[in-house]
Amino acid sequence: MEIISAREVNAFLSGVNTTWNPLPENAIAAVLRDEKGQIIAIAAAYQLYVAGGSWVRPDLRGQGISKLTRKALEDELRSRGASVYVSFPGTEEERKIFAAYGGSVAVRPAQVKGL
C-alpha cells in the first residue's frame, strides 16, 4: 500500500475507462499495486469545507449583505482549489437561506465517518 498525489491518480485514471471525476489538487489516495507494479485499487479523499454559518447585524439584514460575504467566501474557496462546500442545516429556514445564495445546491445524503 502506498499514498500518492491527486496528480498521479488523475494521470492514471485518464487512461482507464471510468466515470471517476478528476480529484482536486489537495486530494490524497491510497493505492494497491499488483506484483507487476500496476495499480489495482484506489481509495481517495480530499479536504472538504463545511459551511460554518452566516450572520449580519440585525438592523442591516435584508439588504443583500450576507450574499456579498458568501460570494467573497466562495471566491476564496475556489482560489484554494475547492469545487464544492457542504452545509448541515438544522432547520427549514437554514436550508432556504443556503439555497438563496444561488448557484447549484444539491440535497444529497451524506456519510460521515469518524476517524
Secondary structure as GFF3:
##gff-version 3
##sequence-region A 1 115
A	DSSP	beta_strand	2	5	.	.	.	ID=ss1
A	DSSP	alpha_helix	6	13	.	.	.	ID=ss2
A	DSSP	beta_strand	28	33	.	.	.	ID=ss3
A	DSSP	beta_strand	39	45	.	.	.	ID=ss4
A	DSSP	beta_strand	49	50	.	.	.	ID=ss5
A	DSSP	three_ten_helix	58	60	.	.	.	ID=ss6
A	DSSP	alpha_helix	65	79	.	.	.	ID=ss7
A	DSSP	beta_strand	85	86	.	.	.	ID=ss8
A	DSSP	alpha_helix	92	100	.	.	.	ID=ss9
###
